[in-house]
Amino acid sequence: MRDGSKIKRNYEVDKEKREEDKARLELAKENIIENILENKSIVFTGDTLKSRVEMSELAIKYGGIVKSSVSKKTDILVVGENPGGKLSKAQELGIEILSEDEFLKLINRS
């Protein structure tokens, strides 16, 4: 029984965290700082110094649209350490690829 209650508690904590993250991203949409990334589709891959939610929040605050997968409609792929298959797909499609630092410099030009 203890294992079951621990799993249930972990699920509840994860669910709360996802809901908090979703709320942060919704709030970011309401607080656009500048449209540097105006309507650009942005995907993140790999491990970045900032959390995925923080990176997504920044992209949204600067007018970007965050997506979870790379497609021909993707404008920018932001790559951290140990990127997955998204990197090779973006390269095949000729999508602009930025490191985390390059992305942060881009949005901090404002």
Secondary structure, DSSP 8 states (H G I E B T S, - for coil): -HHHHHHHHHHHHHHHHHHHHHHHHHHHHH-----TTTT-EEEEESB-SS-HHHHHHHHHHTT-EEESS--TT--EEEE-BS--HHHHHHHHHT-EEEEHHHHHHHHTT-
